[in-house]
Amino acid sequence: MHSILFKAKLLQIEKNNTGYLPTNMLPVEYLKLLVPAAGIYFREDEECEIFSQHLQVHPFSLWLHDIIAKEDIILHPYTPYHILALHYLFEDSLQSDTLTLEERECNLFNILPGLQRISMHGGKKVLSVHINIRPEMLTSLVSKYPDLQSLAKSTLTTTCAINEQPYHINAVCDLIIKKILTCRYTGSLAQQFIHRCCVDLFLNFANQDAAVQQPFLFTTILHMETYQKIFNYLLEHPHKMHSLPELAYTFNLPEEQLAHGFKQHFSISVEAFMYMLKMMLTYQLLLKSFWSLQMITEAAGFQNIGEMTSQVEAYYDCTIKSLRRD
Protein backbone atom coordinates (compact mmCIF):
# COMPACT_ATOMS: atom_id res chain seq x y z
CA MET A 1 0.00 0.00 0.00
CA HIS A 2 2.83 2.39 0.82
CA SER A 3 4.31 1.96 -2.63
CA ILE A 4 1.04 3.26 -4.14
CA LEU A 5 0.10 6.01 -1.72
CA PHE A 6 3.54 7.28 -0.69
CA LYS A 7 5.91 8.88 -3.20
CA ALA A 8 9.58 7.85 -2.84
CA LYS A 9 12.15 10.64 -2.31
CA LEU A 10 15.90 10.19 -2.11
CA LEU A 11 17.54 11.96 0.84
CA GLN A 12 21.31 11.87 0.60
CA ILE A 13 22.70 11.90 4.12
CA GLU A 14 26.23 11.42 2.79
CA LYS A 15 27.85 11.76 -0.62
CA ASN A 16 31.08 10.81 -2.31
CA ASN A 17 31.03 13.93 -4.48
CA THR A 18 29.68 17.37 -3.71
CA GLY A 19 28.15 19.66 -6.30
CA TYR A 20 26.47 22.45 -4.39
CA LEU A 21 23.85 24.79 -5.80
CA PRO A 22 24.46 28.55 -6.07
CA THR A 23 22.40 30.48 -3.53
CA ASN A 24 20.56 32.38 -6.29
CA MET A 25 18.73 29.13 -7.13
CA LEU A 26 17.23 29.01 -3.64
CA PRO A 27 13.68 30.32 -2.99
CA VAL A 28 13.86 33.60 -1.12
CA GLU A 29 12.12 32.21 1.97
CA TYR A 30 15.07 29.88 2.61
CA LEU A 31 17.72 32.60 2.51
CA LYS A 32 17.22 33.41 6.19
CA LEU A 33 18.14 29.80 7.06
CA LEU A 34 21.50 29.86 5.28
CA VAL A 35 24.64 29.03 7.21
CA PRO A 36 27.25 31.00 5.19
CA ALA A 37 29.94 28.31 5.48
CA ALA A 38 27.66 25.53 4.19
CA GLY A 39 27.13 24.11 0.72
CA ILE A 40 23.47 23.77 -0.25
CA TYR A 41 21.12 21.42 -2.07
CA PHE A 42 17.46 22.07 -2.86
CA ARG A 43 14.67 20.15 -4.55
CA GLU A 44 11.00 20.99 -4.90
CA ASP A 45 8.11 19.20 -6.60
CA GLU A 46 4.42 18.61 -6.02
CA GLU A 47 5.03 16.27 -3.10
CA CYS A 48 7.80 17.89 -1.05
CA GLU A 49 10.51 20.49 -0.53
CA ILE A 50 13.95 19.43 0.73
CA PHE A 51 16.55 22.04 1.63
CA SER A 52 19.88 20.57 2.74
CA GLN A 53 23.01 22.29 4.01
CA HIS A 54 26.33 20.50 4.34
CA LEU A 55 29.52 21.41 6.20
CA GLN A 56 32.60 19.21 6.00
CA VAL A 57 34.59 19.87 9.17
CA HIS A 58 37.07 17.01 9.29
CA PRO A 59 36.51 14.38 10.55
CA PHE A 60 32.83 15.35 10.85
CA SER A 61 30.27 15.77 8.09
CA LEU A 62 27.43 17.98 9.31
CA TRP A 63 24.06 17.96 7.54
CA LEU A 64 21.02 20.18 8.13
CA HIS A 65 17.84 19.02 6.36
CA ASP A 66 14.69 21.17 6.31
CA ILE A 67 11.97 18.92 4.87
CA ILE A 68 8.37 19.84 4.07
CA ALA A 69 6.00 17.06 2.95
CA LYS A 70 3.12 18.42 0.89
CA GLU A 71 1.78 14.89 0.42
CA ASP A 72 2.54 11.51 1.97
CA ILE A 73 6.09 10.55 1.00
CA ILE A 74 8.69 7.90 1.72
CA LEU A 75 12.12 9.33 2.43
CA HIS A 76 15.02 7.10 1.42
CA PRO A 77 18.11 8.30 3.36
CA TYR A 78 21.20 7.13 1.50
CA THR A 79 24.88 6.87 2.35
CA PRO A 80 27.50 5.27 0.07
CA TYR A 81 29.64 4.16 3.01
CA HIS A 82 29.45 3.11 6.66
CA ILE A 83 28.87 6.01 9.04
CA LEU A 84 27.93 6.79 12.61
CA ALA A 85 25.31 9.55 12.62
CA LEU A 86 24.51 11.60 15.70
CA HIS A 87 20.98 12.70 14.91
CA TYR A 88 18.76 15.43 16.36
CA LEU A 89 15.15 15.85 15.24
CA PHE A 90 13.11 19.03 15.60
CA GLU A 91 9.57 20.27 14.79
CA ASP A 92 7.82 16.91 14.23
CA SER A 93 8.17 13.12 14.37
CA LEU A 94 9.05 10.56 11.67
CA GLN A 95 8.34 6.85 11.30
CA SER A 96 10.83 4.32 9.91
CA ASP A 97 10.26 0.63 9.34
CA THR A 98 11.76 -0.21 12.73
CA LEU A 99 11.31 2.82 15.00
CA THR A 100 9.58 6.15 15.53
CA LEU A 101 11.77 9.25 15.59
CA GLU A 102 10.04 11.63 17.96
CA GLU A 103 10.37 15.41 17.98
CA ARG A 104 13.24 16.70 20.17
CA GLU A 105 14.99 13.35 20.47
CA CYS A 106 18.59 12.43 19.76
CA ASN A 107 20.09 9.10 18.76
CA LEU A 108 23.43 7.78 17.57
CA PHE A 109 22.83 5.59 14.53
CA ASN A 110 25.11 2.97 13.06
CA ILE A 111 24.26 3.20 9.34
CA LEU A 112 25.57 0.75 6.76
CA PRO A 113 25.87 1.71 3.07
CA GLY A 114 22.60 1.80 1.15
CA LEU A 115 19.03 3.06 1.35
CA GLN A 116 16.84 3.34 4.45
CA ARG A 117 13.08 3.95 4.56
CA ILE A 118 11.21 6.61 6.55
CA SER A 119 7.57 7.59 6.04
CA MET A 120 6.45 11.20 6.33
CA HIS A 121 2.83 12.32 6.14
CA GLY A 122 1.65 15.31 4.16
CA GLY A 123 1.57 18.56 6.09
CA LYS A 124 4.57 17.68 8.22
CA LYS A 125 7.76 19.72 8.48
CA VAL A 126 10.97 18.59 10.18
CA LEU A 127 14.46 19.87 10.79
CA SER A 128 16.91 16.99 10.86
CA VAL A 129 20.41 17.75 12.15
CA HIS A 130 22.97 14.99 11.96
CA ILE A 131 26.71 14.80 12.37
CA ASN A 132 28.31 11.92 10.51
CA ILE A 133 31.67 10.37 11.15
CA ARG A 134 33.27 7.18 9.88
CA PRO A 135 33.79 4.68 12.71
CA GLU A 136 37.57 4.55 12.30
CA MET A 137 37.75 8.35 12.50
CA LEU A 138 35.79 8.37 15.76
CA THR A 139 38.33 5.94 17.17
CA SER A 140 41.11 8.35 16.26
CA LEU A 141 39.47 11.11 18.35
CA VAL A 142 39.53 9.08 21.56
CA SER A 143 43.15 9.93 22.39
CA LYS A 144 42.22 13.61 22.65
CA TYR A 145 38.68 13.11 24.01
CA PRO A 146 38.73 9.93 26.17
CA ASP A 147 35.01 10.21 27.03
CA LEU A 148 34.25 9.14 23.45
CA GLN A 149 35.77 5.71 24.09
CA SER A 150 32.43 4.02 24.80
CA LEU A 151 30.98 5.20 21.47
CA ALA A 152 34.06 4.15 19.51
CA LYS A 153 33.81 0.59 20.86
CA SER A 154 30.60 -0.17 18.97
CA THR A 155 30.88 -3.25 16.74
CA LEU A 156 27.33 -3.33 15.37
CA THR A 157 26.91 -4.94 11.96
CA THR A 158 23.36 -3.73 11.23
CA THR A 159 21.76 -0.35 10.63
CA CYS A 160 20.25 0.62 13.98
CA ALA A 161 20.43 3.02 16.90
CA ILE A 162 23.41 2.39 19.15
CA ASN A 163 21.57 3.70 22.21
CA GLU A 164 18.78 1.42 23.45
CA GLN A 165 16.39 4.31 24.14
CA PRO A 166 16.24 7.75 22.47
CA TYR A 167 17.49 10.70 24.52
CA HIS A 168 15.76 14.04 24.87
CA ILE A 169 17.63 17.03 23.51
CA ASN A 170 18.85 18.92 26.58
CA ALA A 171 19.46 22.65 26.87
CA VAL A 172 23.20 22.35 26.20
CA CYS A 173 22.56 20.52 22.91
CA ASP A 174 19.97 23.17 22.04
CA LEU A 175 22.54 25.89 22.70
CA ILE A 176 25.28 24.26 20.60
CA ILE A 177 22.95 23.51 17.68
CA LYS A 178 21.68 27.10 17.80
CA LYS A 179 25.30 28.30 17.64
CA ILE A 180 25.77 26.21 14.48
CA LEU A 181 22.53 27.35 12.84
CA THR A 182 23.35 31.02 13.50
CA CYS A 183 27.08 30.80 12.74
CA ARG A 184 28.03 33.68 10.44
CA TYR A 185 31.71 32.75 10.19
CA THR A 186 33.20 31.53 6.93
CA GLY A 187 36.35 29.71 5.85
CA SER A 188 38.71 28.43 8.53
CA LEU A 189 36.96 30.53 11.18
CA ALA A 190 33.77 28.53 10.65
CA GLN A 191 35.67 25.25 10.34
CA GLN A 192 37.37 25.62 13.71
CA PHE A 193 34.29 26.84 15.56
CA ILE A 194 31.85 24.29 14.14
CA HIS A 195 34.34 21.44 14.54
CA ARG A 196 34.42 22.16 18.26
CA CYS A 197 30.61 22.31 18.35
CA CYS A 198 30.49 18.84 16.78
CA VAL A 199 32.97 17.52 19.35
CA ASP A 200 30.89 18.97 22.19
CA LEU A 201 27.68 17.41 20.87
CA PHE A 202 29.37 13.99 20.69
CA LEU A 203 30.76 14.46 24.20
CA ASN A 204 27.32 15.41 25.50
CA PHE A 205 25.80 12.31 23.93
CA ALA A 206 28.60 10.13 25.35
CA ASN A 207 27.83 11.51 28.81
CA GLN A 208 24.14 10.75 28.33
CA ASP A 209 24.98 7.25 27.22
CA ALA A 210 27.29 6.67 30.19
CA ALA A 211 24.57 7.80 32.61
CA VAL A 212 21.76 5.71 31.11
CA GLN A 213 21.83 3.23 34.00
CA GLN A 214 21.71 6.00 36.61
CA PRO A 215 18.10 7.02 37.37
CA PHE A 216 17.38 10.66 38.16
CA LEU A 217 17.50 11.33 41.88
CA PHE A 218 14.28 12.63 43.42
CA THR A 219 16.08 15.80 44.52
CA THR A 220 17.27 16.38 40.93
CA ILE A 221 13.69 16.25 39.65
CA LEU A 222 12.39 18.29 42.58
CA HIS A 223 14.77 21.17 41.84
CA MET A 224 14.42 21.11 38.04
CA GLU A 225 13.45 24.78 37.93
CA THR A 226 16.47 25.73 40.01
CA TYR A 227 18.85 23.91 37.68
CA GLN A 228 17.34 25.78 34.74
CA LYS A 229 17.93 29.05 36.60
CA ILE A 230 21.56 28.05 37.17
CA PHE A 231 21.91 27.22 33.46
CA ASN A 232 20.42 30.58 32.46
CA TYR A 233 22.57 32.47 34.95
CA LEU A 234 25.78 30.90 33.65
CA LEU A 235 24.66 31.54 30.06
CA GLU A 236 24.20 35.22 30.86
CA HIS A 237 27.61 35.50 32.56
CA PRO A 238 30.03 33.62 30.29
CA HIS A 239 33.02 35.68 31.46
CA LYS A 240 32.71 34.48 35.06
CA MET A 241 34.10 31.21 36.41
CA HIS A 242 32.18 30.57 39.60
CA SER A 243 33.21 28.02 42.19
CA LEU A 244 30.77 25.34 43.26
CA PRO A 245 30.55 26.82 46.77
CA GLU A 246 29.58 30.20 45.27
CA LEU A 247 26.85 28.68 43.10
CA ALA A 248 25.63 26.46 45.93
CA TYR A 249 25.29 29.51 48.18
CA THR A 250 23.61 31.64 45.50
CA PHE A 251 21.03 29.01 44.57
CA ASN A 252 20.62 27.45 48.01
CA LEU A 253 21.63 23.91 47.08
CA PRO A 254 24.25 21.67 48.69
CA GLU A 255 27.42 21.56 46.57
CA GLU A 256 27.35 17.83 45.89
CA GLN A 257 23.65 17.92 45.02
CA LEU A 258 24.14 20.88 42.68
CA ALA A 259 27.03 19.23 40.85
CA HIS A 260 25.28 15.88 40.44
CA GLY A 261 21.91 17.34 39.47
CA PHE A 262 23.37 19.75 36.91
CA LYS A 263 25.19 16.92 35.15
CA GLN A 264 22.06 14.76 35.19
CA HIS A 265 19.98 17.50 33.58
CA PHE A 266 22.53 18.75 31.03
CA SER A 267 25.02 15.85 30.56
CA ILE A 268 27.96 18.13 31.30
CA SER A 269 29.58 19.23 34.54
CA VAL A 270 29.08 22.77 35.83
CA GLU A 271 32.80 23.45 35.38
CA ALA A 272 32.90 22.12 31.81
CA PHE A 273 29.81 24.15 30.87
CA MET A 274 31.28 27.37 32.27
CA TYR A 275 34.49 26.68 30.37
CA MET A 276 32.59 26.04 27.12
CA LEU A 277 30.80 29.38 27.45
CA LYS A 278 34.07 31.13 28.24
CA MET A 279 35.73 29.66 25.15
CA MET A 280 32.79 30.62 22.90
CA LEU A 281 32.92 34.19 24.22
CA THR A 282 36.68 34.42 23.72
CA TYR A 283 36.48 33.05 20.17
CA GLN A 284 33.86 35.66 19.32
CA LEU A 285 35.93 38.50 20.81
CA LEU A 286 39.10 37.40 19.03
CA LEU A 287 37.36 38.00 15.71
CA LYS A 288 36.80 41.65 16.62
CA SER A 289 39.94 43.32 15.30
CA PHE A 290 39.33 46.49 17.36
CA TRP A 291 39.69 44.47 20.58
CA SER A 292 43.28 44.12 21.75
CA LEU A 293 44.47 40.82 23.24
CA GLN A 294 44.73 42.51 26.63
CA MET A 295 41.12 43.74 26.40
CA ILE A 296 39.92 40.24 25.47
CA THR A 297 41.92 38.68 28.28
CA GLU A 298 40.28 40.95 30.83
CA ALA A 299 36.76 40.72 29.36
CA ALA A 300 36.80 36.91 29.26
CA GLY A 301 38.26 36.58 32.74
CA PHE A 302 41.73 35.17 32.05
CA GLN A 303 44.75 35.86 34.25
CA ASN A 304 46.95 36.98 31.38
CA ILE A 305 47.38 36.87 27.59
CA GLY A 306 49.52 33.74 27.74
CA GLU A 307 46.85 31.80 29.61
CA MET A 308 44.16 32.96 27.19
CA THR A 309 46.27 32.08 24.16
CA SER A 310 47.22 28.58 25.27
CA GLN A 311 43.69 27.65 26.34
CA VAL A 312 41.96 28.93 23.19
CA GLU A 313 44.51 27.27 20.90
CA ALA A 314 44.09 23.93 22.70
CA TYR A 315 40.27 24.13 22.78
CA TYR A 316 39.76 25.11 19.14
CA ASP A 317 42.89 23.42 17.74
CA CYS A 318 44.00 26.64 16.05
CA THR A 319 46.39 29.54 16.53
CA ILE A 320 45.44 32.95 17.88
CA LYS A 321 47.13 34.48 14.84
CA SER A 322 44.71 32.65 12.52
CA LEU A 323 41.74 34.20 14.35
CA ARG A 324 42.88 37.79 14.22
CA ARG A 325 41.68 39.84 11.27
CA ASP A 326 43.88 42.86 11.81
C-alpha positions in Angstrom: 0.0 0.0 0.0 2.8 2.4 0.8 4.3 2.0 -2.6 1.0 3.3 -4.1 0.1 6.0 -1.7 3.5 7.3 -0.7 5.9 8.9 -3.2 9.6 7.9 -2.8 12.2 10.6 -2.3 15.9 10.2 -2.1 17.5 12.0 0.8 21.3 11.9 0.6 22.7 11.9 4.1 26.2 11.4 2.8 27.9 11.8 -0.6 31.1 10.8 -2.3 31.0 13.9 -4.5 29.7 17.4 -3.7 28.1 19.7 -6.3 26.5 22.5 -4.4 23.8 24.8 -5.8 24.5 28.5 -6.1 22.4 30.5 -3.5 20.6 32.4 -6.3 18.7 29.1 -7.1 17.2 29.0 -3.6 13.7 30.3 -3.0 13.9 33.6 -1.1 12.1 32.2 2.0 15.1 29.9 2.6 17.7 32.6 2.5 17.2 33.4 6.2 18.1 29.8 7.1 21.5 29.9 5.3 24.6 29.0 7.2 27.2 31.0 5.2 29.9 28.3 5.5 27.7 25.5 4.2 27.1 24.1 0.7 23.5 23.8 -0.2 21.1 21.4 -2.1 17.5 22.1 -2.9 14.7 20.1 -4.5 11.0 21.0 -4.9 8.1 19.2 -6.6 4.4 18.6 -6.0 5.0 16.3 -3.1 7.8 17.9 -1.0 10.5 20.5 -0.5 13.9 19.4 0.7 16.6 22.0 1.6 19.9 20.6 2.7 23.0 22.3 4.0 26.3 20.5 4.3 29.5 21.4 6.2 32.6 19.2 6.0 34.6 19.9 9.2 37.1 17.0 9.3 36.5 14.4 10.5 32.8 15.4 10.9 30.3 15.8 8.1 27.4 18.0 9.3 24.1 18.0 7.5 21.0 20.2 8.1 17.8 19.0 6.4 14.7 21.2 6.3 12.0 18.9 4.9 8.4 19.8 4.1 6.0 17.1 2.9 3.1 18.4 0.9 1.8 14.9 0.4 2.5 11.5 2.0 6.1 10.5 1.0 8.7 7.9 1.7 12.1 9.3 2.4 15.0 7.1 1.4 18.1 8.3 3.4 21.2 7.1 1.5 24.9 6.9 2.4 27.5 5.3 0.1 29.6 4.2 3.0 29.4 3.1 6.7 28.9 6.0 9.0 27.9 6.8 12.6 25.3 9.5 12.6 24.5 11.6 15.7 21.0 12.7 14.9 18.8 15.4 16.4 15.2 15.8 15.2 13.1 19.0 15.6 9.6 20.3 14.8 7.8 16.9 14.2 8.2 13.1 14.4 9.0 10.6 11.7 8.3 6.9 11.3 10.8 4.3 9.9 10.3 0.6 9.3 11.8 -0.2 12.7 11.3 2.8 15.0 9.6 6.1 15.5 11.8 9.3 15.6 10.0 11.6 18.0 10.4 15.4 18.0 13.2 16.7 20.2 15.0 13.3 20.5 18.6 12.4 19.8 20.1 9.1 18.8 23.4 7.8 17.6 22.8 5.6 14.5 25.1 3.0 13.1 24.3 3.2 9.3 25.6 0.8 6.8 25.9 1.7 3.1 22.6 1.8 1.1 19.0 3.1 1.4 16.8 3.3 4.4 13.1 3.9 4.6 11.2 6.6 6.6 7.6 7.6 6.0 6.4 11.2 6.3 2.8 12.3 6.1 1.7 15.3 4.2 1.6 18.6 6.1 4.6 17.7 8.2 7.8 19.7 8.5 11.0 18.6 10.2 14.5 19.9 10.8 16.9 17.0 10.9 20.4 17.7 12.2 23.0 15.0 12.0 26.7 14.8 12.4 28.3 11.9 10.5 31.7 10.4 11.2 33.3 7.2 9.9 33.8 4.7 12.7 37.6 4.6 12.3 37.8 8.3 12.5 35.8 8.4 15.8 38.3 5.9 17.2 41.1 8.3 16.3 39.5 11.1 18.3 39.5 9.1 21.6 43.1 9.9 22.4 42.2 13.6 22.7 38.7 13.1 24.0 38.7 9.9 26.2 35.0 10.2 27.0 34.2 9.1 23.4 35.8 5.7 24.1 32.4 4.0 24.8 31.0 5.2 21.5 34.1 4.1 19.5 33.8 0.6 20.9 30.6 -0.2 19.0 30.9 -3.3 16.7 27.3 -3.3 15.4 26.9 -4.9 12.0 23.4 -3.7 11.2 21.8 -0.3 10.6 20.3 0.6 14.0 20.4 3.0 16.9 23.4 2.4 19.2 21.6 3.7 22.2 18.8 1.4 23.4 16.4 4.3 24.1 16.2 7.7 22.5 17.5 10.7 24.5 15.8 14.0 24.9 17.6 17.0 23.5 18.8 18.9 26.6 19.5 22.7 26.9 23.2 22.3 26.2 22.6 20.5 22.9 20.0 23.2 22.0 22.5 25.9 22.7 25.3 24.3 20.6 22.9 23.5 17.7 21.7 27.1 17.8 25.3 28.3 17.6 25.8 26.2 14.5 22.5 27.4 12.8 23.3 31.0 13.5 27.1 30.8 12.7 28.0 33.7 10.4 31.7 32.8 10.2 33.2 31.5 6.9 36.4 29.7 5.9 38.7 28.4 8.5 37.0 30.5 11.2 33.8 28.5 10.6 35.7 25.3 10.3 37.4 25.6 13.7 34.3 26.8 15.6 31.8 24.3 14.1 34.3 21.4 14.5 34.4 22.2 18.3 30.6 22.3 18.3 30.5 18.8 16.8 33.0 17.5 19.4 30.9 19.0 22.2 27.7 17.4 20.9 29.4 14.0 20.7 30.8 14.5 24.2 27.3 15.4 25.5 25.8 12.3 23.9 28.6 10.1 25.3 27.8 11.5 28.8 24.1 10.7 28.3 25.0 7.2 27.2 27.3 6.7 30.2 24.6 7.8 32.6 21.8 5.7 31.1 21.8 3.2 34.0 21.7 6.0 36.6 18.1 7.0 37.4 17.4 10.7 38.2 17.5 11.3 41.9 14.3 12.6 43.4 16.1 15.8 44.5 17.3 16.4 40.9 13.7 16.2 39.7 12.4 18.3 42.6 14.8 21.2 41.8 14.4 21.1 38.0 13.4 24.8 37.9 16.5 25.7 40.0 18.8 23.9 37.7 17.3 25.8 34.7 17.9 29.0 36.6 21.6 28.1 37.2 21.9 27.2 33.5 20.4 30.6 32.5 22.6 32.5 35.0 25.8 30.9 33.6 24.7 31.5 30.1 24.2 35.2 30.9 27.6 35.5 32.6 30.0 33.6 30.3 33.0 35.7 31.5 32.7 34.5 35.1 34.1 31.2 36.4 32.2 30.6 39.6 33.2 28.0 42.2 30.8 25.3 43.3 30.5 26.8 46.8 29.6 30.2 45.3 26.9 28.7 43.1 25.6 26.5 45.9 25.3 29.5 48.2 23.6 31.6 45.5 21.0 29.0 44.6 20.6 27.5 48.0 21.6 23.9 47.1 24.3 21.7 48.7 27.4 21.6 46.6 27.3 17.8 45.9 23.7 17.9 45.0 24.1 20.9 42.7 27.0 19.2 40.9 25.3 15.9 40.4 21.9 17.3 39.5 23.4 19.8 36.9 25.2 16.9 35.1 22.1 14.8 35.2 20.0 17.5 33.6 22.5 18.7 31.0 25.0 15.9 30.6 28.0 18.1 31.3 29.6 19.2 34.5 29.1 22.8 35.8 32.8 23.4 35.4 32.9 22.1 31.8 29.8 24.2 30.9 31.3 27.4 32.3 34.5 26.7 30.4 32.6 26.0 27.1 30.8 29.4 27.4 34.1 31.1 28.2 35.7 29.7 25.2 32.8 30.6 22.9 32.9 34.2 24.2 36.7 34.4 23.7 36.5 33.0 20.2 33.9 35.7 19.3 35.9 38.5 20.8 39.1 37.4 19.0 37.4 38.0 15.7 36.8 41.6 16.6 39.9 43.3 15.3 39.3 46.5 17.4 39.7 44.5 20.6 43.3 44.1 21.8 44.5 40.8 23.2 44.7 42.5 26.6 41.1 43.7 26.4 39.9 40.2 25.5 41.9 38.7 28.3 40.3 40.9 30.8 36.8 40.7 29.4 36.8 36.9 29.3 38.3 36.6 32.7 41.7 35.2 32.0 44.8 35.9 34.2 47.0 37.0 31.4 47.4 36.9 27.6 49.5 33.7 27.7 46.8 31.8 29.6 44.2 33.0 27.2 46.3 32.1 24.2 47.2 28.6 25.3 43.7 27.7 26.3 42.0 28.9 23.2 44.5 27.3 20.9 44.1 23.9 22.7 40.3 24.1 22.8 39.8 25.1 19.1 42.9 23.4 17.7 44.0 26.6 16.0 46.4 29.5 16.5 45.4 32.9 17.9 47.1 34.5 14.8 44.7 32.6 12.5 41.7 34.2 14.3 42.9 37.8 14.2 41.7 39.8 11.3 43.9 42.9 11.8 
